[in-house]
Amino acid sequence: MYAALWRILPGPIWLRIVILVVLLAVVLTVLVMWIFPWLNGFINVSDVTVKA
């Protein structure tokens, strides 16, 4: 998958790296701003069990 993404990106290597960094920042922003808060409504924090 990553090789296919690398092949379809335009430009020289430095531009591909910049595009990938921007795409990563966009994905992380979408996750933090919308996806994780939406999922938080489905998770009951009091039901979490941690075993040591």
C-alpha positions as CSV (number, residue, x, y, z in Angstrom):
1,M,0.0,0.0,0.0
2,Y,2.7,2.5,0.9
3,A,4.7,1.7,-2.3
4,A,1.6,2.3,-4.4
5,L,1.0,5.6,-2.6
6,W,4.7,6.6,-3.1
7,R,4.4,5.8,-6.9
8,I,1.3,7.9,-7.5
9,L,2.6,11.0,-5.8
10,P,3.9,13.6,-8.2
11,G,7.3,15.3,-8.2
12,P,10.7,14.7,-6.9
13,I,11.5,13.0,-3.6
14,W,11.5,16.2,-1.5
15,L,8.0,17.1,-2.8
16,R,6.7,13.6,-2.1
17,I,7.9,13.8,1.5
18,V,6.3,17.2,2.0
19,I,3.0,15.9,0.6
20,L,3.1,12.8,2.8
21,V,3.8,15.0,5.9
22,V,0.9,17.2,5.0
23,L,-1.4,14.2,4.5
24,L,-0.3,12.7,7.8
25,A,-1.1,16.0,9.6
26,V,-4.5,16.2,8.0
27,V,-5.3,12.6,8.9
28,L,-4.2,13.1,12.5
29,T,-6.2,16.4,12.8
30,V,-9.4,14.7,11.5
31,L,-8.9,11.9,14.0
32,V,-8.3,14.2,17.0
33,M,-11.0,16.8,16.1
34,W,-13.9,14.6,14.9
35,I,-13.4,10.8,15.1
36,F,-12.0,10.4,18.6
37,P,-14.6,12.7,20.2
38,W,-17.4,10.8,18.3
39,L,-16.0,7.4,19.5
40,N,-15.8,8.7,23.1
41,G,-19.6,8.7,23.2
42,F,-19.6,4.9,22.7
43,I,-17.0,4.0,25.3
44,N,-18.0,3.8,28.9
45,V,-14.9,4.8,30.8
46,S,-16.1,3.3,34.1
47,D,-16.1,-0.2,32.5
48,V,-12.4,-0.2,31.7
49,T,-10.4,-2.8,33.6
50,V,-6.6,-2.6,33.9
51,K,-4.7,-5.7,35.1
52,A,-1.1,-5.4,36.3
